[in-house]
Amino acid sequence: MSNQTFSSFLKVYRPVNILMDEVKKRDYLFRTIKKDKKWKGGTYKIPLNTNKASSIKFGALTATASIHEAGTTMGEESSYIEIYQSLKFNHLDLDLGDNYEGSYIKVLKDTIEPAAVLYKELISNTILNGSRIDVLLTDGQVGGTCTVANPERFEIGQLVILRNSDPAAGAFFVTAIDMNAGTLTLSATRGGSGANISAYTTAKSSAIYFDNTVNTSNGAFQNSVNDLRSTVLSSDNGGGSTIHGLTKASYKQLQAHNKSLSASTAESLCEDIFKMVIETQKKGRGMANEVLVSYDNYAHIVASIETNRRFTVADSSFGYGFQSMSIRGIGGVLKITALREMDNDIVFAIDWNAMKLAGYKWFVNETMEKTGSPFFVERERSAGVGYEYIQDIKFYGNVVYYFLSYLAAGHSISIS
């Protein structure tokens, strides 16, 4: 039987190291996106080529005053976004086994597995959709219930922000999830009764966001990542008008191809996506060769290939939280990747050279200033609790874009 202390187990079996390994294995986006790990704070500069040297004249030299040189500008991010996940280990949980070490390893496994899944979904959702977790499909009710598109994205006890277009916002705890009905019950207090959320209606485009990404006093967004949805979509299609402090409409390189796929059907979606990618390569001069889709739209594409002989599957693969296949069709081979965190109303055509995840201290734990311990210890006098060891794992970073014109969004998909 081991006679080591609980603290020594915590140092040997570091949760943050195990969590990092698990997230790397599980998160397709985090593994695939290009990275810059040198952003240690301060302003991050993003140099952009705004135009080519464009003075061309047939039959004679261009007049000196008419020569237009290549243009450059500098975008910037003033600071990275901070994301924290907190884990708690109770000292008394070790009494469940025959020895401390065995008990701790079991507790660690039971804690890390779901924590890694949650962190993986957080990072993927943040890159794809920003701080928005989901949208309301029905009006909020007086008793605290609402229907959402993706109830699997929520956890009991999770603190979230409800926001409507007024804008008005409030913080609520998730107290119940009905997976079959797709409903959540929200409370103003942890474990309390349902709150009156009738002010949050579908007519006011109500949605649910991560904690502290919306100011509940005025409804303003804060701590937001440069996600694909708001960045690739133009302002006319629900995206932002600026990126890195620059107006997107002022530069060709900052204008991604937007294509409405509102007329797409389950049978035509695959062909429509191929056409969108060809248009993107033509207009943006990039090499978008992968399209991110939802699982539902992936299923539509798979089914349509069975009947449309112009498309054939070259190869396929799958892993935790994603499925992928390479399809040979119009214009060559295109990789289609389904991600759990993708919404059904949109697809993204990606050239991975167009963007990077920049940051510092990814999945690093905070340490106590005086002792250097990776755990904060709390004494809980309640029976059955004892000492509590808390670890806060931080992620500093943001997504930066160099060639938005290499990317595309197929939006307004509404296939039932």
C-alpha positions in Angstrom: 0.0 0.0 0.0 1.3 3.4 -0.9 2.1 5.8 1.9 2.4 8.9 -0.3 0.4 12.0 0.5 -2.5 13.3 -1.6 -0.4 16.3 -2.6 2.4 14.1 -4.0 -0.2 12.2 -6.2 -1.4 15.6 -7.5 2.1 16.5 -8.6 3.0 13.2 -10.2 -0.3 12.7 -12.0 -0.7 16.3 -13.2 -4.3 16.8 -14.4 -3.3 19.5 -16.8 -0.8 17.3 -18.6 -3.3 14.5 -19.0 -6.0 17.0 -20.1 -3.7 18.5 -22.7 -3.0 15.0 -24.2 -6.7 14.1 -24.3 -7.7 17.4 -25.9 -5.0 17.0 -28.6 -6.4 13.5 -29.4 -10.0 14.6 -29.4 -10.0 18.0 -31.0 -9.8 17.9 -34.8 -9.7 21.7 -35.1 -7.0 22.2 -32.5 -4.8 19.6 -34.2 -5.4 20.9 -37.7 -5.2 24.7 -37.5 -1.8 26.3 -37.9 -0.4 27.8 -34.6 1.8 30.6 -33.4 2.7 29.9 -29.7 4.9 33.1 -29.3 2.2 35.6 -28.4 3.1 36.4 -24.8 0.9 39.4 -24.4 0.6 42.9 -25.8 -0.5 43.8 -29.3 -0.3 41.1 -32.0 0.5 42.5 -35.4 -1.0 41.0 -38.5 0.7 42.2 -41.8 -1.6 42.1 -44.8 -0.9 42.6 -48.5 -3.7 44.8 -49.6 -3.0 44.9 -53.3 -0.5 43.8 -55.9 1.7 46.1 -57.9 -0.9 46.7 -60.6 0.6 49.1 -63.2 0.6 47.3 -66.6 0.6 49.1 -69.9 0.7 47.7 -73.5 2.9 49.4 -76.1 4.7 51.9 -73.8 6.0 52.4 -70.3 3.7 53.5 -67.5 4.2 57.1 -66.6 6.1 57.4 -63.3 3.2 59.3 -61.6 0.8 56.5 -62.6 2.7 53.6 -61.2 0.8 52.0 -58.4 3.0 50.1 -56.0 2.1 47.0 -53.9 0.1 47.9 -50.8 0.4 46.7 -47.3 -1.4 47.4 -44.1 -1.2 46.2 -40.5 -4.0 44.7 -38.6 -3.7 44.1 -34.9 -5.2 42.4 -31.9 -4.7 44.4 -28.7 -4.8 41.3 -26.4 -5.6 37.6 -26.4 -8.7 36.1 -25.0 -8.5 34.2 -21.7 -10.4 31.0 -21.2 -10.3 29.1 -17.9 -11.5 25.7 -16.8 -11.5 24.8 -13.1 -11.2 21.2 -11.7 -11.9 20.2 -8.1 -10.6 17.1 -6.3 -11.9 16.2 -2.8 -9.4 14.7 -0.3 -12.1 12.4 1.2 -12.7 10.8 -2.2 -9.5 8.9 -1.6 -11.1 6.9 1.1 -13.2 5.1 -1.5 -10.4 2.7 -2.3 -7.8 0.5 -0.6 -5.0 3.0 -1.1 -4.5 6.6 -1.8 -2.8 6.1 -5.2 -5.4 3.8 -6.6 -8.2 6.0 -5.4 -6.6 9.1 -6.8 -6.0 7.5 -10.2 -9.7 6.4 -10.4 -10.9 9.9 -9.3 -8.5 11.5 -11.8 -9.8 9.3 -14.7 -13.4 10.0 -13.8 -12.7 13.7 -13.7 -10.4 14.1 -16.7 -12.4 12.2 -19.3 -15.5 14.4 -19.1 -13.3 17.5 -18.6 -11.4 16.8 -21.8 -14.6 16.3 -23.7 -16.0 19.6 -22.4 -12.7 21.5 -23.1 -12.5 20.0 -26.6 -16.1 21.1 -27.4 -15.4 24.5 -25.9 -12.3 25.1 -28.1 -14.0 23.8 -31.3 -17.2 25.7 -30.6 -15.3 28.9 -29.9 -13.3 28.7 -33.2 -16.5 27.9 -35.2 -19.2 29.9 -33.5 -17.5 32.2 -31.0 -19.2 32.7 -27.6 -22.6 31.6 -28.8 -23.4 28.1 -27.6 -26.9 27.7 -29.2 -30.0 29.5 -30.4 -33.5 29.3 -28.9 -36.0 27.4 -31.1 -39.0 28.4 -29.0 -39.8 31.4 -26.8 -38.5 31.3 -23.2 -41.2 30.4 -20.7 -42.2 31.8 -17.3 -41.1 28.6 -15.7 -37.6 28.7 -17.1 -37.8 26.3 -20.0 -36.8 26.8 -23.6 -36.1 24.6 -26.6 -32.6 24.7 -28.2 -31.2 23.2 -31.3 -28.3 21.3 -29.6 -29.1 20.4 -26.0 -26.0 18.1 -26.0 -23.8 21.2 -25.8 -24.9 22.0 -22.2 -24.2 20.6 -18.8 -26.2 20.5 -15.6 -24.9 23.3 -13.3 -23.4 25.3 -16.2 -23.6 29.1 -15.9 -24.7 30.7 -19.2 -25.9 34.0 -20.5 -29.2 34.5 -22.3 -29.3 37.5 -24.7 -31.9 38.9 -27.0 -31.7 41.6 -29.7 -33.0 44.5 -27.5 -30.2 43.9 -26.3 -31.0 42.5 -22.8 -29.1 39.8 -21.1 -29.1 37.7 -17.9 -27.1 35.0 -16.2 -28.7 31.7 -15.5 -27.7 28.2 -14.3 -28.8 25.1 -16.3 -30.7 22.9 -13.9 -32.3 20.4 -16.2 -31.8 19.0 -19.7 -34.3 17.0 -21.6 -32.3 15.5 -24.5 -35.3 14.0 -26.3 -37.4 17.1 -26.2 -34.4 19.4 -26.6 -35.4 21.6 -23.7 -33.4 23.3 -21.0 -34.5 24.6 -17.6 -32.8 27.7 -16.4 -32.6 29.1 -12.9 -31.3 32.4 -11.5 -29.5 30.5 -8.8 -27.5 27.3 -8.7 -30.0 24.4 -8.2 -32.9 26.8 -7.7 -36.4 26.9 -9.3 -37.0 27.9 -12.9 -36.6 31.6 -13.7 -38.9 33.7 -15.8 -37.2 33.9 -19.2 -40.2 35.0 -21.2 -38.4 38.2 -22.3 -36.1 35.9 -24.5 -38.1 35.1 -27.6 -37.3 33.8 -31.1 -38.6 37.0 -32.6 -35.8 38.8 -30.7 -33.2 36.3 -32.0 -32.5 35.0 -28.5 -29.4 32.9 -28.0 -27.3 31.4 -25.2 -23.7 32.3 -24.7 -20.7 31.3 -22.5 -20.3 32.9 -19.1 -18.8 36.4 -19.1 -18.9 36.8 -22.9 -21.9 39.1 -22.7 -22.2 42.1 -20.3 -25.4 41.4 -18.4 -25.8 45.2 -17.6 -26.1 46.4 -21.2 -26.1 43.3 -23.4 -22.8 44.2 -25.1 -20.5 41.4 -26.2 -17.1 41.0 -24.5 -14.2 38.5 -24.4 -15.1 37.3 -27.9 -12.9 35.1 -30.1 -12.5 35.8 -33.8 -14.7 32.9 -34.8 -15.3 31.6 -38.3 -19.0 32.5 -38.3 -18.7 36.1 -37.5 -15.4 36.6 -39.4 -16.1 34.7 -42.7 -19.7 36.0 -43.0 -20.1 39.5 -44.3 -22.1 42.1 -42.3 -24.9 41.7 -44.8 -25.2 38.0 -43.8 -24.9 38.3 -40.1 -21.1 38.6 -39.6 -19.0 41.4 -38.4 -17.9 44.4 -40.5 -14.4 44.6 -39.2 -11.5 42.2 -38.3 -8.2 43.1 -36.6 -9.3 46.7 -36.5 -9.8 46.9 -40.3 -13.0 47.3 -42.3 -13.4 44.1 -44.3 -15.1 45.7 -47.2 -12.1 48.0 -47.8 -9.7 45.1 -48.7 -10.1 42.3 -51.2 -8.1 40.0 -49.0 -10.5 40.5 -46.1 -13.6 39.6 -48.1 -14.5 35.9 -47.9 -16.8 34.4 -50.4 -20.4 34.2 -49.2 -22.9 32.0 -50.9 -26.5 31.5 -50.0 -27.4 27.8 -49.9 -31.0 28.4 -48.9 -32.2 26.6 -52.0 -30.1 23.5 -51.4 -31.8 20.2 -50.8 -30.5 17.0 -49.3 -29.9 15.8 -52.9 -28.2 18.9 -54.2 -26.1 20.0 -51.2 -22.9 18.1 -52.2 -22.9 19.6 -55.7 -23.7 23.0 -54.4 -20.7 22.8 -52.0 -18.4 21.8 -54.8 -19.5 24.8 -56.9 -19.0 27.1 -53.9 -15.5 25.9 -53.5 -14.6 26.3 -57.2 -16.0 29.9 -57.0 -13.9 30.5 -53.9 -10.7 29.3 -55.5 -11.4 31.4 -58.6 -12.3 34.7 -56.7 -10.0 34.4 -53.7 -6.9 32.9 -55.4 -6.5 30.5 -52.5 -6.7 26.7 -52.4 -9.7 25.9 -50.2 -9.7 22.1 -50.3 -11.7 21.2 -47.1 -15.3 21.9 -46.1 -16.5 21.8 -42.5 -20.1 20.7 -42.1 -22.5 19.5 -39.4 -23.2 15.8 -38.9 -26.7 16.2 -40.3 -25.4 17.8 -43.5 -22.7 15.2 -43.7 -25.4 12.5 -43.7 -27.2 14.3 -46.5 -24.0 14.4 -48.6 -23.3 10.7 -48.0 -26.8 9.7 -49.0 -26.7 11.9 -52.1 -23.5 10.2 -53.3 -25.3 6.9 -53.4 -27.6 8.2 -56.2 -25.3 10.8 -57.9 -22.7 8.9 -59.8 -20.8 12.1 -60.6 -19.3 11.9 -57.1 -17.3 9.0 -55.6 -15.7 8.6 -52.2 -11.9 8.4 -52.6 -11.2 7.7 -48.9 -12.7 8.2 -45.5 -11.6 8.4 -41.8 -13.2 9.1 -38.5 -12.1 9.9 -34.9 -13.4 11.3 -31.7 -16.0 14.1 -32.6 -15.4 14.1 -36.3 -15.9 12.1 -39.5 -14.2 12.9 -42.8 -14.2 11.7 -46.4 -12.5 12.8 -49.6 -14.9 13.1 -52.5 -13.9 13.0 -56.2 -16.2 15.2 -58.2 -16.5 18.5 -60.1 -13.0 20.1 -60.3 -11.1 17.4 -58.4 -11.0 16.0 -54.9 -12.6 17.8 -51.9 -12.4 16.8 -48.3 -15.6 17.0 -46.3 -15.3 17.0 -42.5 -18.2 16.7 -40.1 -17.7 18.2 -36.6 -20.1 17.9 -33.7 -19.9 21.6 -33.0 -20.9 22.7 -36.5 -24.4 24.2 -36.9 -26.8 22.9 -39.6 -27.4 26.3 -41.2 -23.8 26.9 -42.4 -20.7 25.2 -44.0 -17.2 26.6 -44.2 -14.7 26.1 -47.1 -11.2 26.2 -45.6 -7.7 26.9 -46.8 -5.7 26.3 -43.6 -3.0 28.7 -44.8 -5.4 31.6 -44.4 -5.5 31.6 -40.6 -3.7 30.8 -37.4 -4.4 30.1 -33.7 -2.1 32.6 -32.0 -1.5 32.6 -28.2 0.5 31.5 -25.3 0.1 29.1 -22.3 -2.4 26.7 -23.8 -3.7 24.4 -21.2 -1.4 25.6 -18.5 -2.4 25.7 -14.8 -2.3 28.6 -12.5 0.1 28.2 -9.6 -0.1 29.6 -6.0 2.1 32.6 -5.8 3.8 31.8 -2.5 4.2 28.0 -2.7 4.4 27.4 -6.4 1.8 24.6 -6.0 -0.4 23.9 -9.0 -3.4 23.5 -6.6 -5.3 25.9 -4.5 -6.4 24.3 -1.2 -9.7 25.0 0.5 -10.8 23.7 3.9 -14.5 22.8 3.9 -16.0 22.2 7.3 -19.1 20.4 6.0 -19.3 16.7 6.7 -18.1 14.5 3.9 -16.0 17.1 2.2 -12.7 18.0 4.0 -9.9 19.5 2.0 -10.6 20.5 -1.6 -7.8 20.8 -4.2 -8.7 23.2 -7.0 -6.8 23.5 -10.3 -7.5 26.3 -12.8 -6.4 25.6 -16.3 -5.9 28.5 -18.6 -5.9 29.0 -22.4 -4.7 32.3 -23.8 -5.2 32.9 -27.5 -7.3 34.1 -30.5 -7.7 33.3 -34.2 -6.0 35.6 -36.6 -6.7 35.8 -40.4 -4.3 36.7 -43.2 -6.3 35.9 -46.3 -10.0 35.8 -45.6 -10.5 35.7 -49.4 -9.2 32.1 -49.3 -12.2 31.1 -47.2 -16.0 30.8 -47.8 -19.2 30.4 -46.0 -22.3 28.6 -47.5 -25.1 30.1 -45.3 -28.9 30.0 -44.8 -29.1 26.2 -45.2 -32.5 24.9 -44.0 -32.7 21.3 -45.0 -35.3 19.5 -42.9 
